[in-house]
Amino acid sequence: MTTVTSLASHSPATGELLARYSVDDTAAVDAAVRRARAAADWWAGLGFAGRRGHLLHWKHVLVRELDGMAELMHQETGKPVDDARLELILSVDHLDWAAKHASKVLGPRRVPSGLLGFNLAASVSHLPLGVVGVIGPWNYPVFTPMGSIAYALAAGNTVVFKPSEFATGVGLRLVETFVEAVGGQAVLGAVTGFGDAGAALCRSDVDKVGFTGSTATGKRVMAACAESLTPVLIEAGGKDAAIVAADADLDLAADAITFGAMGNAGQTCVGIERAYVVDAVFDAFVERVAAIAGRVRVGAEPRAQIGPITMPSQIPVIRRHIEDAIARGGRAVVGGPESVRPPFVHPVVLVDVPEDSESLTEETFGPTLIINRVRTLDEAVDRANSSRYGLGSAVFAGRRTAVALADRLHTGMSSINAVQSFATVPSLPFGGTRESGFGRIHGADGLREFARPKAVARTRFRAPANLLSFARTARDMRIPLQLTRFLHKKG
Ligand code: NDP
C-alpha cells in the first residue's frame, strides 16, 4: 500500500490545480496536539479579558483580509464571492459575540446554598477543557468551524483544527490570520489531510472533539472518541423542511424557500430540501417557486448566483435522488435529471413525490426542492417530523400559527417567515436532534459546550451539627428530619 503524502486542492469549477498541502500522519497530529497542550496554560491564564483582547484583534485581521479570503473560498469551494463574503461577515459577528460574552456566561457566580447548606458559600465556574479538536466540513469552510473554534477559544481552550480536504487552503488561511493577530503560541493550530487525519485527531490526546460533517462520518467520529471516552459534539446532516400555511405571504415564502433550497448550490446543512404546502395555496406557491428557480444563474462567472458542486462524489447522489423521485411518480416542474451537468447542477423543483423516496429520506445536498401538498397543517407537521434528521426547519404562516407550529417541529432550530435566520443570531444555540447530532455551537450554550462546570462549596462557619461526620449523633439528625418532613410534605 502506498502512503499519500500530499493533498491536491482543485477548483471544483475548472479542475485547475490550486495548491498542494501535506497529509499529516498520526505522529504529526499528535505533535500538533502536544503544541496546543503546551500553549493551553498560557491561553487559559490570560483570563476572559486577556483572551477577549486577542480575539477582537483576530476579528480586525479577519475584517481586513475579508476580500482575499472570500476570493480563496470562491476558488476552493466554487461558491460565489458574495456568498463567501456573507459567510465571513457572519463568522466575524460570531467571533465578536463569543469574545465579548464569555466572561458573563462562563465567569464564576454564586448560587444559593440551600437550607441544609446554610453554612456554605456555593459557587460555580466554567473552566477550560484544555485542548479541543475541531473537524470541519467544506460547505461553509469558515462559518461552520468558527462556531466551534471561536467559542472554544473564548472559553479558554486551545484548538487544533482539521479542515476538510476540500477546503484546506481556507482552513490554513484562517489559522494564519489568528497567528498574525495573536502571535507564535500554538493556541490555534491546523492539521491537514484526508479523513485519516481527522480520525487521528479523534484518537489523540484532545479533551473534546467538535465535529461538523455528515452523519455517517459523525458516527465514526463518535466511535473513535468512545475508545478514550473523549466527549464529542456532533453537528451532522439534515433534511430540513419548510411548512407553508394558507395565510402565509406567498411571495416572501417562495423567495425565501427557493433561496434556502438552492443557495450555495443546496450544499447547506440547514438548506431547505422539502416543503409541505397546504392545498389551498399549493398551486400558487409552486408557480412562484418555479418562476424564481428558473431564473437562478448557475456557473463560475462573477454574475453566477450558484456555483459548482464542490465534492464530485455528491453529483451521482443528487442525480439518483432526482431520478428516484420521478420514477416513483414525482413530477419535475423545473429541470430534471438533465439539470445535472457536472460540475454544475441546475435548479430542480419536484412536486408530489412519495415520502419514502430516497430524495425525501436522505440528504440530497444539491439545488433541488421537493414541494408536497398537504391537506392540513397537522399533516405538514407529521410529515416534517417523520425524518430521521432534526436540524433546522422553517415555517411560513401568520404570527400566532407560526410560533405554535415551530414549537411542534422536532428540530434544533426553526425560522419563522425566513430561512436559516437562526444561524445569523450569535446568541442562539445552533445544533440538531436525532441523526443531525447533539450538543450546541453558538450562544451561551455554545460557550458552555467547551467548558467544564466546576462546583465549589466553601464552609463559611462550622454548623452546629456536622451531618457528614462519624461523630454525628441521633440528636443531630432530628432537626434536618423535622425540617424535611415539614418542607416537603404533600400539599
Ligand atoms: P464529511 O463527513 O465527509 O467530512 C467532515 C470532516 O470530517 C472532514 O474534515 C473530513 O475530512 C473529516 N473526516 C472524514 N472521515 C473522518 C474520520 N473517519 N474521522 C474523523 N474525521 C473524518 O462531511 P463534508 O465535509 O462532506 O460536509 C458536508 C456534510 O456536513 C453534510 O452532511 C452537511 O449537512 C454537514 N454539515 C453539518 C453542519 C451542521 O452544523 N450540522 C454544518 C455544515 C455541514 P476529509 O474532508 O479530509 O475527508
Residues whose N, C-alpha, C, O or C-beta is under 5 A from the ligand:
A	BS01	NDP	I135 G136 P137 W138 T144 K162 P163 S164 E165 F166 G193 F194 G195 G198 A199 T212 G213 S214 T215 T217 R220 V221 E235 A236 G237 G238 C269 S436
